[in-house]
Amino acid sequence: MSEEQIELRLGDITEVEADAIVNAANNQLQLGGGVAGAIRRKGGPSIQEECDRIGTIPLGEAAVTAAGWLKARYVIHAASMSLGHQTSAENLVASTRNSLLRADEHKLKSIAFPAIGTGVAGFPIDECARLMLAAVRQHLASGESSLEKVIFALYDQTAYDAFANELGQDKSEETS
């Protein structure tokens, strides 16, 4: 695994060209506000229709749908919370790992994540960056992933800075 496989971008995840983008989902797979709402608006009704056919999934799991009108081929719905509730560290890590596994099952080369759980679910951005980057690095280090690029598409400067800071800390720890 090399650090070059992880890329940070400031911007809208729905504009990312990747094999899959990840939705910060609830386990009922209802595309309401935040990232999910943007995916619903830009991707069209077929994504929610496919989510409705899948139904409720366990917390910490991830489900795959087509991406409708988005630039990505797939949307991976990372269920880190139930509707109207907050995200836990355990569910955040599990849904990140399961999203990576779904990407591998589909033999994808690239995936883009938002800062899962930091919007309506109220998870602290610094802890999100630490947990998500650790899960991604562990997954890539296995050497068995089809993924060549993991992108973090971060909507605002605060989120970008938190991930950049955590990625920088990881790099300095590796060299010492």
Secondary structure, 3 states (H helix, E strand, C coil): CCHHHEEEEECCHHHCCCCEEEEEEECCCCCCCHHHHHHHHHHCHHHHHHHHHHCCCCCCCEEEEECCCCCCCEEEEEEEECCCCCCCHHHHHHHHHHHHHHHHHCCCCEEEECCCCCCCCCCCHHHHHHHHHHHHHHHHHCCCCCCCEEEEEECCHHHHHHHHHHHHHHHHHHHC
